[in-house]
Amino acid sequence: MTPVSDLAMETMHSKATEIFTGAIRACNIASAFDRRLRFEGHRLHRLIPDGSGPATIDLACYKRIFVIALGKAAGPMLETLLERMDRRKGLRGICCSNQLPKSRNWRFRYFEGGHPLPNEQSFQAARAALAMLRRAKKDTLVFFLISGGGSAMFDLPLDPGITLEETIEFHRLLLGSGAPINEMNTLRKHFSQVKGGRLAMAAPEAAKVSLLLPDVPLRTLDALSSGPTSPDHSTVAEVRELLAKYNLNPRLPASIRSFFEREDMPESPGNKSWRPPFFPRAAKADGGPARRVTAAASMSGEDPAFRDSVFELLLSSHDLVENARALAEKAGYFVAVDNSCDDWDYADAARYLLGLFHTLRATHQRLCLISVGEVTVTLDRTPGAGGRNQQFAMACALELEQYQGQRLTVFSAGSDGIDGNTRAAGAIADPTTVGRAHAFGFHLKSSLANFDACPMFTALGDAVVTGPTGHNLRDLRLLIAERD
């Protein structure tokens, strides 16, 4: 390619990266918090009541306030809450994230849980939270600050005989199974002491407020961090169907296989005969009137521990998409959004989005196709260094090779700044990727088969590296085309 074409491609890479990072910056946790909640003296007002719990909470009614913050955004969410609360007697809490905050409050215990696989502090955090919640009475208000990633970094098996090493292997098998997140988390809910509503059940008499920052599809919000505070409507029978569907039983550690095969395996808390959608309202990204997803489910048929619970959705992947759309339009692109390949296999998603991309760019000189959600990867061997976003980008690179000389770019990255077992958030591909990779000694089909995308993209300078963002609003894919 000519130097001008090299510069044009580099500029497109930069534009895609700017749209991604700008969209994440616009998803401001503090601003989202203030659109939903306001503290006035001893009162907490819900600005957009949705039917789950009271519209106003009188904090003076409670002698103690506990805060359990868990997930990749636990630090920023906790900091935001504490900035808006007056100093209160009896305020104590737990914060469990994959990165400890630089500034810490003496009233809280902090744990650095593992992700994507649990570690010893994942267990310690869960034990500490359960011990705290079991002290909660009717005079206690509990804030649960829940973001994505909590399924791994905050865990404790129901069976005390199951070890950390066995739990790690269980999580490893789930991640490589190819199962969508809601199915993986159905299995996790029935495995854990702190998932599938059991964390809330540890404090049955306390009032509860759950503030949510989901990394799951909005239709399955109770899968967020495997639903620690929401009633679970999945069943033991479904768990066994999923174990068979993904052929997990023969590969599970013996103790976990025995646990799932128990005739008296306990059901998770929740009304199994009634399956309402679990959807609080979602605020618009621009701070305007709330966009109603659907009414929050009535808790009338649930255990009393859930009935007065408040659930607030602070931000979601919808906000990430709308912010990306605004930035792409400002940059002069015609924008199309298609999220229909959420939870698809990465190769199927690549084929689908590229097919749509080529159709749309035939009639638009400057196009940005946006897609949010997560693709799946089924591992049949020990993986190299990579993740689902880099795997998706590499599959796209192989298809784009036939369009030499055209200004086409595919960007895919995780909003948390982490992709798989790497320090990269994702990667960028274009028609020159395959040729440049071969010049460095990489063969894409081999790298793709070995789930080893990161070394290649790093060598090309096309790995997306942001560091942990303090967010986790799913993955964002941008397919950009320009022509004169």
C-alpha positions in Angstrom: 0.0 0.0 0.0 1.1 3.6 -0.5 2.1 5.8 2.4 -1.2 7.7 2.0 -3.2 4.5 2.3 -1.2 3.5 5.4 -2.0 6.9 7.0 -5.6 6.6 6.0 -5.9 3.2 7.7 -4.1 4.4 10.8 -6.5 7.3 11.0 -9.5 4.9 10.8 -8.0 2.8 13.6 -7.7 6.0 15.7 -11.3 7.0 15.0 -12.6 3.6 16.0 -10.6 3.8 19.2 -11.8 7.3 20.0 -15.4 6.3 19.6 -14.9 3.3 21.9 -13.1 5.2 24.7 -15.3 8.2 24.3 -18.5 6.1 24.7 -17.0 4.5 27.9 -16.1 8.0 29.3 -19.7 9.2 28.7 -21.1 6.3 30.7 -20.3 8.2 33.9 -21.3 6.3 37.1 -21.7 9.4 39.2 -24.0 11.1 36.6 -26.0 7.9 36.2 -26.4 7.7 40.0 -27.7 11.2 40.2 -30.3 10.5 37.5 -31.7 7.7 39.7 -31.2 8.6 43.3 -31.0 11.7 45.5 -30.1 12.0 49.2 -31.8 14.8 51.1 -31.0 14.8 54.8 -32.1 11.4 56.1 -34.1 10.6 53.1 -33.2 8.7 49.9 -35.5 9.6 47.0 -35.8 7.3 44.0 -36.2 9.7 41.0 -37.7 7.1 38.7 -39.7 4.7 40.8 -40.5 1.4 39.0 -42.6 -0.5 41.4 -39.8 -2.4 43.1 -39.9 -1.2 46.7 -40.8 2.3 48.1 -40.1 5.6 46.2 -38.6 7.2 49.3 -36.5 5.5 52.0 -36.2 7.1 55.4 -32.6 6.3 56.5 -33.3 7.5 60.0 -35.3 4.3 60.5 -32.2 2.2 60.4 -29.5 1.9 63.1 -27.1 0.2 60.7 -26.3 0.5 57.0 -24.3 -2.2 55.4 -22.8 -1.9 51.8 -21.7 -4.9 49.8 -20.0 -3.8 46.6 -18.9 -6.5 44.1 -17.7 -6.7 40.5 -15.4 -4.8 38.2 -17.0 -1.4 39.0 -17.3 -2.0 42.7 -14.7 0.7 43.6 -16.2 3.5 41.5 -19.8 2.6 42.6 -18.8 2.5 46.3 -17.0 5.8 46.0 -20.0 7.4 44.3 -22.4 6.2 47.0 -20.2 7.3 49.9 -19.7 10.8 48.4 -23.5 11.2 48.5 -24.2 9.8 52.0 -23.6 11.8 55.1 -21.4 10.2 57.7 -23.6 7.7 59.4 -23.2 5.6 62.5 -23.3 1.9 61.9 -22.0 2.2 58.3 -19.9 -0.8 57.4 -19.2 -2.8 54.3 -17.3 -5.1 52.0 -15.8 -4.2 48.6 -14.7 -7.0 46.3 -13.2 -6.2 42.9 -10.4 -7.3 40.6 -8.5 -4.1 41.3 -8.3 -2.5 44.7 -9.0 1.3 44.8 -6.2 3.6 45.7 -8.3 5.4 48.3 -10.0 3.2 50.9 -12.5 3.9 53.6 -11.6 2.6 57.0 -15.2 1.3 57.5 -14.8 -1.2 54.7 -12.9 -4.4 54.1 -11.4 -4.7 50.7 -10.8 -7.9 48.7 -9.1 -8.4 45.4 -11.1 -11.2 43.9 -9.9 -13.3 40.9 -11.2 -12.8 37.3 -11.9 -14.6 35.1 -11.2 -17.4 37.6 -11.8 -17.1 41.4 -9.0 -17.0 43.9 -8.6 -17.3 47.7 -9.8 -13.7 48.2 -12.9 -14.5 46.2 -13.8 -17.0 48.9 -12.7 -14.7 51.7 -14.9 -11.8 50.4 -17.9 -14.1 50.2 -17.4 -15.4 53.7 -17.0 -11.9 55.1 -20.1 -10.7 53.3 -22.2 -13.6 54.6 -20.9 -13.1 58.2 -21.8 -9.4 58.0 -25.3 -10.0 56.5 -26.2 -12.6 59.1 -25.9 -9.8 61.7 -28.5 -7.7 59.9 -31.9 -7.3 61.5 -35.0 -5.3 60.8 -33.2 -2.1 61.8 -30.6 -2.7 59.0 -30.5 -1.3 55.5 -28.2 -3.0 53.0 -27.0 -1.5 49.8 -25.8 -4.1 47.2 -23.6 -2.5 44.5 -23.4 -5.1 41.8 -21.5 -5.0 38.5 -20.2 -7.6 36.0 -17.4 -10.0 36.9 -18.8 -10.8 40.4 -19.5 -14.4 39.4 -15.8 -15.2 39.5 -14.4 -12.7 42.0 -17.0 -13.4 44.6 -17.8 -17.0 45.2 -18.1 -19.8 47.8 -19.4 -23.3 47.0 -22.6 -24.6 48.7 -20.8 -27.8 49.5 -18.0 -26.9 52.0 -16.0 -29.9 50.9 -15.4 -28.4 47.4 -12.0 -26.8 47.3 -10.8 -23.6 45.7 -8.8 -25.5 43.1 -11.9 -27.5 42.2 -14.0 -24.3 42.0 -11.4 -22.8 39.6 -11.7 -25.8 37.4 -15.5 -25.5 37.4 -15.3 -21.9 36.3 -12.6 -22.8 33.7 -14.9 -25.4 32.1 -17.8 -23.0 32.0 -15.8 -20.4 30.2 -14.6 -22.8 27.6 -18.0 -24.5 27.1 -19.4 -22.1 24.5 -22.5 -21.6 26.7 -24.1 -18.1 26.8 -23.7 -16.1 30.0 -27.2 -16.7 31.3 -26.7 -20.5 31.0 -23.3 -20.4 32.6 -24.7 -18.3 35.5 -27.7 -20.7 35.9 -25.1 -23.4 36.8 -23.2 -20.9 39.1 -26.4 -19.9 40.9 -27.0 -23.5 42.0 -23.4 -24.1 42.9 -22.7 -21.1 45.2 -23.7 -19.8 48.7 -23.7 -16.2 47.4 -25.5 -16.5 44.1 -29.1 -17.0 42.9 -30.6 -14.9 45.6 -28.7 -16.5 48.5 -26.7 -13.4 49.4 -30.0 -11.5 50.0 -31.4 -14.5 51.9 -28.5 -14.2 54.3 -30.2 -11.1 55.7 -33.9 -12.0 55.4 -35.2 -9.2 57.7 -33.1 -6.3 56.4 -34.3 -3.7 53.8 -32.3 -4.1 50.6 -31.4 -1.7 47.8 -29.6 -3.3 44.8 -27.8 -0.8 42.4 -27.0 -2.6 39.1 -24.4 -2.0 36.4 -25.0 -5.0 34.2 -22.7 -6.9 31.8 -25.5 -9.2 30.7 -28.4 -8.9 28.2 -31.2 -6.7 29.6 -33.6 -9.6 29.2 -31.6 -11.6 31.8 -30.7 -9.0 34.4 -30.9 -11.7 37.1 -27.8 -13.2 35.5 -25.7 -10.2 36.6 -22.9 -11.6 38.8 -25.2 -14.7 38.9 -28.0 -12.8 40.6 -26.8 -12.6 44.3 -29.8 -10.5 45.4 -32.6 -11.4 43.0 -35.0 -14.4 43.2 -33.9 -17.2 40.9 -36.5 -19.0 38.7 -34.2 -21.6 37.2 -34.4 -25.1 38.6 -32.2 -28.1 39.5 -33.7 -29.9 36.5 -32.5 -27.2 34.2 -29.0 -27.4 35.7 -28.8 -31.1 34.9 -30.0 -30.4 31.4 -27.3 -27.8 30.9 -24.6 -30.1 32.2 -25.7 -32.7 29.7 -26.1 -30.2 26.8 -22.4 -29.1 27.2 -21.1 -32.5 28.2 -19.7 -31.1 31.4 -20.3 -33.9 33.8 -17.4 -36.2 32.6 -15.0 -33.3 32.9 -16.0 -31.9 36.3 -13.9 -32.5 39.4 -15.3 -35.6 41.2 -16.6 -33.5 44.2 -18.5 -31.1 42.0 -20.0 -33.9 39.9 -21.2 -35.6 43.1 -22.7 -32.4 44.3 -24.7 -31.9 41.1 -25.8 -35.5 41.1 -27.2 -35.4 44.6 -30.9 -36.3 44.8 -31.3 -33.7 47.5 -29.5 -31.0 45.7 -31.1 -27.8 47.0 -33.1 -25.4 44.8 -32.1 -21.8 44.8 -34.5 -19.3 46.4 -37.2 -18.1 44.1 -40.7 -19.0 42.9 -40.1 -21.8 40.4 -43.6 -21.9 39.0 -43.6 -18.2 38.1 -41.1 -16.5 35.8 -41.6 -12.8 35.4 -39.1 -10.6 33.5 -36.6 -9.0 35.8 -36.3 -5.5 34.4 -36.0 -2.2 36.3 -36.3 0.9 34.2 -33.2 2.0 32.2 -32.3 5.7 32.0 -31.5 7.3 28.7 -27.8 7.9 28.0 -28.4 11.6 27.5 -30.0 12.1 30.9 -33.5 12.7 29.5 -36.7 10.9 30.6 -36.3 7.3 31.4 -36.6 4.7 28.6 -38.9 2.1 30.0 -37.7 -1.4 29.4 -40.6 -3.0 31.2 -42.1 -2.8 34.7 -40.1 -4.4 37.5 -41.5 -7.8 38.4 -43.8 -7.9 41.3 -42.3 -9.8 44.3 -45.7 -10.8 45.7 -45.1 -14.5 44.9 -41.6 -14.5 46.3 -40.0 -15.2 49.7 -40.5 -12.3 52.1 -36.8 -11.6 52.0 -37.2 -10.3 48.4 -40.6 -8.5 48.6 -39.5 -5.1 49.7 -36.3 -5.1 47.7 -35.4 -2.1 45.6 -33.6 -2.7 42.2 -32.1 0.3 40.3 -30.5 -0.1 36.9 -27.8 2.7 36.8 -26.3 2.1 33.3 -26.4 -0.7 30.7 -25.1 -1.6 27.3 -27.9 0.5 25.9 -26.1 3.6 27.2 -22.8 2.4 25.7 -24.4 2.0 22.3 -26.2 5.4 22.4 -23.0 7.2 23.3 -21.1 5.4 20.6 -23.8 6.3 18.1 -23.6 10.0 19.0 -19.8 10.1 18.6 -19.9 8.2 15.3 -22.6 10.6 13.9 -20.6 13.5 15.1 -17.6 12.1 13.1 -19.7 12.1 10.0 -20.7 8.5 9.7 -24.1 7.0 8.8 -24.8 4.8 11.8 -26.6 1.4 12.0 -27.0 -0.7 15.1 -27.5 -4.4 15.2 -27.2 -6.4 18.4 -28.9 -9.5 17.2 -25.8 -11.7 17.3 -25.5 -11.3 21.1 -24.3 -14.7 22.6 -23.6 -16.1 19.2 -20.4 -18.1 18.5 -17.7 -15.6 17.4 -17.3 -17.1 13.9 -21.1 -16.9 13.3 -21.2 -13.4 14.6 -18.3 -12.4 12.4 -20.0 -13.8 9.3 -23.3 -12.2 10.1 -22.0 -8.7 10.9 -19.6 -8.6 7.9 -22.4 -9.6 5.6 -24.6 -6.8 6.9 -21.6 -4.4 6.8 -20.9 -5.1 3.1 -24.6 -4.6 2.3 -24.8 -1.3 4.1 -21.6 0.2 2.9 -22.7 -0.3 -0.8 -25.1 2.6 -0.3 -23.2 4.7 2.3 -19.9 6.4 1.7 -19.1 6.7 5.4 -20.6 3.9 7.5 -20.3 2.8 11.2 -22.1 -0.4 12.1 -22.3 -0.8 15.9 -23.0 -4.0 17.7 -23.0 -4.6 21.5 -23.0 -7.8 23.5 -20.8 -10.8 23.9 -19.8 -13.6 21.5 -18.9 -17.0 22.7 -15.8 -19.2 22.2 -15.8 -22.9 22.6 -12.4 -24.2 23.7 -11.3 -27.7 22.6 -7.7 -27.3 23.7 -5.6 -25.3 26.1 -5.8 -21.7 24.8 -3.0 -19.4 24.0 -3.1 -15.7 24.8 -6.4 -14.2 23.6 -10.0 -13.5 24.3 -13.4 -13.4 22.5 -12.9 -9.9 21.1 -9.5 -10.7 19.6 -10.8 -14.0 18.3 -13.7 -12.2 16.6 -11.3 -9.5 15.1 -9.0 -12.2 13.8 -11.9 -14.0 12.1 -12.9 -10.7 10.5 -9.3 -10.1 9.3 -9.3 -13.3 7.3 -12.5 -12.2 5.5 -11.3 -8.6 5.0 -8.1 -9.8 3.2 -10.0 -9.9 -0.1 -10.7 -6.1 0.0 -7.1 -4.8 -0.4 -6.9 -1.0 -0.9 -10.3 -0.4 0.6 -10.7 1.6 3.8 -12.4 -0.9 6.1 -11.9 -1.4 9.8 -13.3 -3.8 12.4 -12.9 -2.9 16.1 -13.9 -5.2 18.9 -13.2 -4.7 22.6 -14.5 -5.2 26.1 -15.8 -2.2 28.0 -14.0 -3.4 31.1 -10.6 -3.1 29.4 -9.9 -6.9 29.6 -10.3 -9.6 27.0 -9.8 -13.2 28.1 -6.5 -14.0 29.7 -4.7 -10.9 28.3 -4.0 -7.3 29.2 -5.7 -6.1 26.0 -9.3 -5.1 25.8 -9.6 -6.3 22.2 -8.2 -5.7 18.8 -8.5 -3.9 15.4 -8.5 -5.6 12.0 -8.5 -4.3 8.4 -7.7 -5.7 4.9 -3.9 -5.4 5.6 -3.9 -7.4 8.8 -3.2 -10.8 7.2 -0.4 -9.6 5.0 1.3 -7.7 7.8 0.9 -10.6 10.2 2.6 -13.0 7.6 5.5 -10.5 7.4 6.0 -10.9 11.1 5.8 -14.7 10.9 2.2 -15.2 12.1 -0.3 -17.4 10.3 -3.8 -16.3 11.2 -5.6 -19.7 10.7 -3.2 -21.3 13.1 -3.5 -18.5 15.6 -7.3 -18.7 15.3 -7.3 -22.5 15.9 -5.1 -22.2 18.9 -7.0 -19.2 20.4 -3.7 -17.3 20.4 -4.6 -13.9 18.9 -2.9 -11.5 21.3 0.7 -12.0 20.3 -0.1 -11.2 16.7 -2.2 -8.2 17.3 0.4 -6.9 19.8 3.2 -7.3 17.3 1.1 -5.4 14.7 0.3 -2.6 17.1 -3.4 -3.4 16.7 -4.2 -4.6 20.2 -6.5 -2.3 22.0 -5.0 -1.6 25.4 -6.9 0.6 27.9 -6.2 -0.9 31.2 -9.1 -1.6 33.6 -11.8 1.0 33.0 -13.8 0.6 36.2 -16.8 -0.3 33.9 -18.3 -3.5 32.5 -21.1 -2.8 30.1 -20.4 -5.7 27.7 -18.4 -5.7 24.5 -18.6 -3.1 21.7 -18.0 -3.8 18.1 -17.5 -1.1 15.4 -17.3 -1.9 11.7 -16.3 1.2 9.8 -16.1 1.9 6.1 -15.0 5.1 4.2 -14.8 5.8 0.4 -14.4 8.9 -1.7 
